[in-house]
């Protein structure tokens, strides 16, 4: 029984020493248990900060990739915009040349032939041509144009009226409701 009691006394002595160490501050004035808790807390904070730093690095990498992708898209869009601007400039130049040829053509026609030609043109194009012709010549042509069409062209020229699509065919006939056959119920 003696060896067992020595082990029990030894364990009790260690527990008493640990309790005394916790109760009495060491030479530095800080209890040992508190220092161990502080170290453990600092280690946990360091692990948390390391994880946060890793997360931030991953996010920064993802943002760098996204920035590169966006920069590539921006370059493609700028190139496309430049290409479209060039095509638009070419179209405008081509349109200008064609309209100028039509102006020359109309100016070389006799007034009655020019009036007939203008009547059959799109209203916007007709206005554009008439605006470039000498005023006296345009007046002679407008005198011979159908009065209704001439009034509309004048309104478009002054900006009084916005262009509207011209009807291309006869107006739709109204439907006579009295002649409709009622639908049978099933």
C-alpha positions in Angstrom: 0.0 0.0 0.0 3.0 2.2 0.5 4.0 2.6 -3.1 0.4 3.6 -4.1 0.3 6.2 -1.4 3.6 7.7 -2.6 2.2 8.1 -6.1 -0.9 9.8 -4.7 1.3 12.0 -2.5 3.4 12.9 -5.5 0.4 13.8 -7.6 -1.1 15.8 -4.8 2.3 17.6 -4.4 2.3 18.5 -8.1 -1.3 19.8 -8.0 -0.4 21.9 -4.9 2.6 23.3 -6.6 0.6 24.3 -9.7 -2.1 25.9 -7.6 0.6 27.8 -5.7 2.2 28.9 -9.0 -1.2 30.2 -10.2 -1.9 32.0 -6.9 1.5 33.6 -6.5 3.0 35.7 -9.2 6.4 34.7 -10.4 9.4 37.0 -10.2 8.2 39.1 -13.2 4.9 39.8 -11.6 2.7 38.0 -14.1 1.1 34.7 -13.3 2.3 31.8 -15.4 -1.2 30.7 -16.4 -2.1 34.1 -17.7 1.0 34.3 -19.8 0.1 30.9 -21.3 -3.4 32.1 -22.0 -2.1 35.3 -23.6 0.3 33.3 -25.8 -2.5 31.0 -26.9 -4.7 34.0 -27.6 -1.9 35.7 -29.7 -1.4 32.5 -31.6 -5.1 32.3 -32.4 -5.1 35.9 -33.5 -2.0 35.3 -35.6 -3.7 32.3 -37.3 -6.8 34.5 -37.9 -4.6 37.3 -39.4 -2.7 34.8 -41.5 -6.0 33.4 -42.9 -7.3 36.9 -43.6 -4.0 37.8 -45.3 -4.3 34.6 -47.5 -7.9 35.5 -48.3 -6.9 39.1 -49.2 -4.1 37.8 -51.4 -6.5 35.5 -53.2 -9.0 38.3 -53.7 -6.2 40.6 -55.0 -5.2 37.9 -57.4 -8.8 37.5 -58.6 -9.1 41.2 -59.0 -5.9 41.3 -61.0 -7.3 38.7 -63.3 -10.6 40.6 -63.6 -8.7 43.8 -64.3 -6.7 42.1 -67.1 -10.0 40.7 -68.6 -11.7 44.1 -68.4 -8.7 45.8 -70.0 -8.7 43.4 -72.9 -12.5 43.9 -73.4 -11.9 47.7 -73.2 -9.2 47.4 -75.9 -11.5 45.4 -78.1 -14.4 47.8 -77.6 -12.1 50.8 -78.4 -10.9 49.0 -81.6 -14.5 48.3 -82.6 -15.5 51.8 -81.9 -12.7 53.1 -84.0 -13.6 50.7 -86.8 -17.3 51.8 -86.6 -16.3 55.5 -86.6 -14.2 54.9 -89.8 -17.1 53.1 -91.4 -19.5 55.9 -90.5 -17.1 58.5 -91.8 -16.8 56.6 -95.1 -20.6 56.2 -95.3 -21.0 60.0 -94.7 -18.5 60.8 -97.3 -20.1 58.4 -99.8 -23.5 59.8 -99.0 -22.3 63.4 -99.4 -20.8 62.5 -102.9 -24.0 60.8 -104.0 -26.2 63.7 -102.8 -23.9 66.2 -104.6 -24.3 64.2 -107.8 -28.0 64.3 -107.4 -27.9 68.1 -106.8 -25.9 68.5 -110.0 -28.3 66.2 -111.9 -31.4 68.2 -110.7 -29.7 71.5 -111.4 -29.1 70.4 -115.0 -32.8 69.3 -115.5 -35.5 71.5 -116.9 -37.8 72.8 -114.0 -40.8 70.6 -114.9 -38.6 67.4 -115.1 -36.9 68.4 -111.9 -40.2 68.9 -110.2 -41.5 65.5 -111.3 -38.2 63.9 -110.1 -38.4 65.7 -106.7 -42.0 64.6 -106.2 -41.0 61.0 -106.4 -38.0 61.2 -104.0 -38.0 60.5 -100.3 -39.0 63.7 -98.6 -35.7 64.1 -96.6 -33.6 63.5 -99.7 -35.7 66.0 -101.7 -35.2 68.6 -99.0 -31.5 68.0 -98.8 -31.2 68.4 -102.6 -33.4 71.5 -102.7 -31.4 73.1 -99.9 -28.3 72.9 -102.0 -29.7 74.3 -105.2 -29.6 78.0 -106.0 -32.7 79.7 -104.5 -34.1 81.0 -107.8 -33.8 77.5 -109.4 -35.3 75.8 -106.3 -38.2 78.3 -106.5 -39.0 77.4 -110.1 -38.9 73.7 -109.3 -41.1 74.2 -106.2 -43.7 76.1 -108.2 -44.2 73.0 -110.4 -44.2 70.4 -107.5 -47.6 69.1 -106.4 -48.8 71.7 -103.8 -49.4 69.2 -101.1 -45.9 67.7 -101.5 -44.4 71.2 -101.8 -46.0 72.3 -98.5 -44.7 69.2 -96.8 -41.2 69.7 -98.2 -41.2 73.3 -97.1 -42.2 72.3 -93.5 -39.5 69.7 -93.4 -37.0 72.2 -94.7 -37.8 74.8 -92.0 -37.9 72.1 -89.3 -41.5 72.8 -88.6 -42.4 69.1 -89.1 -40.4 66.0 -88.3 -40.1 63.4 -91.1 -42.8 60.8 -91.0 -42.8 57.6 -93.0 -44.7 58.1 -96.2 -47.5 55.6 -96.9 -46.5 53.0 -99.4 -49.9 51.7 -100.4 -53.6 52.3 -99.9 -54.9 52.7 -96.4 -56.3 49.6 -94.8 -60.1 49.3 -95.4 -62.2 49.6 -92.3 -63.9 46.4 -91.2 -67.7 46.4 -91.1 -68.6 44.7 -87.8 -72.2 44.1 -88.9 -71.1 41.6 -91.6 -68.9 39.5 -89.3 -70.1 36.0 -88.5 -70.2 35.4 -84.7 -67.9 32.7 -83.5 -69.6 29.5 -82.4 -69.0 28.3 -78.9 -67.7 24.8 -78.4 
